[in-house]
Amino acid sequence: MPKEVEAKSILNKTKRKDPWFLDDYTINPFYACSFNCLFCYIRGSKYGEHMDSAMTIKVNAPELLDKQLGNRAKKGQYGIIVVASATDPYVKIEKEIKLTRRLLEVILKHRFPVHMITRSDLIVRDIDLLKEIDRKAILPEDLQEKLRVGTIISFSFSTLEDHVAKIFEPGATPPSKRLLAVEKMKKAGFKTGISLMPLLPFISDTGESLELLFSTFKKLDLDYVLPATLGLYGSEKADCKVLVLGAIKKHFPDLLCKYENWFNNSDEMPDFYKEAFYKKMAELSKKYGIPNSILQNAQTNLDWDE
């Protein structure tokens, strides 16, 4: 059973709205994450190699959020709440304890818009609350003419291949089942898109893989796709760089030299790769008519490198 803590605060005000995720606020109901994705940027000695064993529940989160959102609402400080930025809102224990669901009830009470980001299919459980939030939320003034919805749903993928996902995101819902949830959320009427963060070099960023990804998302009539390159950090055994390179060595040994050449002395992919990557993403966005921004359409938002 995960540990429990009394948090001092649950609502975080962002310094600047992120153009990808449109976050004015963030909420993380849990510390660590049972999905244990090897490439996760929050990895490190704080949580250890197996983050699921470090899972901690913020048991007083709903009460804290009620107070904090109440104060913000009184001042008219409405904004999009991203759930969640440093964990997943639908970790395995959520099915039992329903903490994220209780937070959504508080968000609905105070009429704040939400952006849910997940690798789980459990989100379909909360369609009822998310629909009410979508209908009743008060958008911040800067988005009232651009967005017109109160709920945004982003499903994160690094691959569509279940066997590859089992290596790099072992605790998450398999991509095949995740796609079924994507379809349900889209059919339910939500603004629904994909966060391809990160794509895996020479594994899920190949021409064949990218065509499969975008053609699959086109069939689902998704509203946007947000791709990003891989970043790896740290040198300790629980850091994402060490864990991902270990997985490459074990499961994709022919790629190890390339990964080591890129990441032994850097945390990010080289500039020439990123330039080619975002050029290709823009081409695919235009080809399949899928916007590469939550706010803009595929015809007007193709300048990834700006």
N, C-alpha and C positions, 0 to 999 in steps of 0.2 A: 504494500500500500504506500503511495507517495506520502511524503512529509507534508505537514500543514503549517502555514505561517500566518500571522496577522500583519498585513501590509500597512505601511504608513500612507501610501497614495496608490491610486490605480490609473488615474487619467493623466497622461503626459501631453503637454502642449508642445507642438513642434515649433522650431525656430522659423522654419520656412516651409511652405507647402511644397512637397515633392511633386514635380511635374508628371512622374510616372503614376503615383498612387494617390495623389490629391489629398494627402493627410494633413488635417489641421490638428488632430489629436491621435494618440495611439493608446491602446489598451493591451496588456498582456496578462491574462488570467493565471498563467502558470510561469514558474521558473523552469528552464530546461524544456525538453520536448521528447516524447516517447517515440517519435519517428526516427530519431537518431541518424539524420542525413549526414553523410560523411563530409559534404562540401559546405555545411552550414557555417556561416560567418561567426556565430556566437560560440563556437566550440572552443575548448581549451581546458586547462587544469581545473577551472572553477566547477565544471560539470563532469569531467572525466571522459574516458573513451566511450562509455555507454551512457549517453545522456538520459536514457529512460530510467536509469537507477537513481538519478539526481532529481527526478520530477518533484516539484513542490507546488502545492495548491495554495493560492491566496484566498483563504476561506472567508475573509471579510470583504472581498472585492465588491459584491453587490451593494452593501451598505455604504462603502466609501464612494462608489460611483454615483449613487443616488444623491449624496451630499454634494459632490463635486460638480455633477451636471446640473443640479438644481441651482447652484451659485452661478454657473455659466449662463444658464437659460435666463435667469433674472436680469442679467446684463446684456442679453441678446447676443451672446458670443457663440452663435451656432457655427458648427464646422463639421467636416467629415471625420468620423472616428474610424481608424484602421484597426481591425481586429484580426490578426495580431501581427506585431512587427518583429518580435524576437522569440516567438514560439508558434505553435499552431493552435487555433481556437478549438480544434476538434481532436485533440490528443485522445488516446485510447480511454483514459479514465473519465473523459467528458461524457461518454455514453451512460455512465453510472451516476455521476454526481451532478450533471447538468448545470455546471457553473457558468459556462458561456451562454446557455439559454437564459439563465437568470439575469445576466448582464444585458442581454438583448431586451428583456422585459423592462429594465431600467432605462435603456436607451429609447425605447418606444415611449415610455412615460414622459420623457423630457423632449421628445421629438427631434432627436439628432439623427443625421444621416450616417450610414455606415458603409465601409468597404471591407468585406470579408475576404481574407486571403488564406487558402487552405490546400492541403494535399489529401484531404479526407472526403469520403462520401457521406459522412454523418451529417453534413450541413443540410441535407434534404429533410431531416427531422424538423428543422426550424423554419420551413417554408412559410408557415402561418405567421410567425412573428416578423419575419423579414418582409413579407408582403405588407403588413401593417406599417412597418417602418417606412417602406417604399412610398406608401400612400400619404403618411402623415408628417414625414420629416420636414423640417425647415432648413433649407439650404443656406449656406453663407452667401452674402450679397455678391461676391465675385463670381459665383457659379450659377446663380439663379437663371441666367439666360443661356448658359452653355450646357448644363447637365440635365436638369428637369427630371431627375430620378433621385429617390432617397436611399436606395440600396444598390450597391455594386458588388458583384461576385467575381472574384478571380481565383481560378484553380491553377496551382503551380505544377509544372511538369519539367523534368529534365530529359525525359525520353517517353516514348509510347510502348517500349518493350518491357514487359513485366520482368523478364529475367535480368535485364540491366538495372531496372529500378530496384530490384531486390538487393543488388550489390551496393548501390550508392544511397538509397533512401529506404533502408530495410523495414522500418516500422510503419511506413505510410501505406495508405490504401493503394493497391496495385493500379497502374495506369488504366488497364482494361475496365476495372470497376469505377475508377474515377471518371472515365469518359461517360459512363452511364449517368453519373450524378451531374456532370456538365449538361448533358442533354435534358435532364429533368429540370434543372434550374433555368435553362433557357426557355423551355416549353412553359414554365411557370410564369414567364414574362419579365424576368429580371435582366438587367444589363449585365451580361455575362461575358467574360473573356479569359484569356490564358496568360499566365506569367511563365515564360520559358526562361526561368532563372534558376540555375544556369544550364545552358546547353553544354554538352561534354565534347571537347575536341576529338575529332576522328571517331567518335562513337555515335553521338546524336546530332552532330552538326554537318554530316556528310550530305551531299546533294540529294541522294536517295532518301535519307532520313528527313531532311527538311521538306521535300516534296510530300512525303507521307504526312508529316505534321500539319502542313498548311492545307492539304487537300482534306484531311480529316476534320480540321476546324471549319473549313468552308462548308462541308456537309452539315455541320451542326449550326450553321448560320450565326457564328459567334460575333460579338461586337468589337473585339480588339484582340491583338496578340502583342505581348510585350517581351521581346527576347533580350537576353543579356549574355555576355561572355563569362567564362569561369574565372574566379579569383580565388587564390589559395594563400593561407596565412599561417605563420607559426612554425616552430621547429620542435616543439614538445610532442610526446606521443599521442596526446589527446587533441592536438591541433588539426585543422582540416587539411592543411598541406601534407602532413605526414600520413594521415589516414587515407586520403585520396591517392597519393603516390603508392602507398602500400596495396591498395585495391587494384591499381593499374598493374603493378608488378605481378600480382597473383592472377588476375583475370584477363588482362590484356598486355602480356609481357612484350609483345612486338611494338607497343606504343610507349614503353617506359622511357626510352632514350629521348623521344620528342618531348614528353612531359618534363623530364628532368632538365632538358636544355632550356625550356621556357621558365620553369619555376624554381630551379635551384638558386638563382640569383635575383628572382623577381617574384612579386605577389600576383602579377596580372599577365595576361596574354600580351605578346608584343604588339606594337602599334600597327604593323603591317597586317597582322591577323585581324585586329579590331576594325581596321578600315575596310578590309574585304568582307568581314562578317556583316557589318551594318549596311554595306552596299547591297549585299545579297538579301538581307532582311527587307530592305526597301523594295527590291525587285519582286520578292515573293508577296509582300503586302499589296503591291499594285496588281500583280498577276492574279491573285485570288480575291482581290477586292475586300481584304480584311484590314480595317484601320490598325495602325500601330500606335494609337494613342486612345485613351479613354474618352477624351473630349473631341478629337478631330477625326475627320474621315480619311480614308486611304489615299484620296486624291490630293489632299492638302498637307499631309504630314509625312513627307518622305525624306526629310533632311536629317537623318540619324546622326550624322557626324557634326552637326552644328552645336 
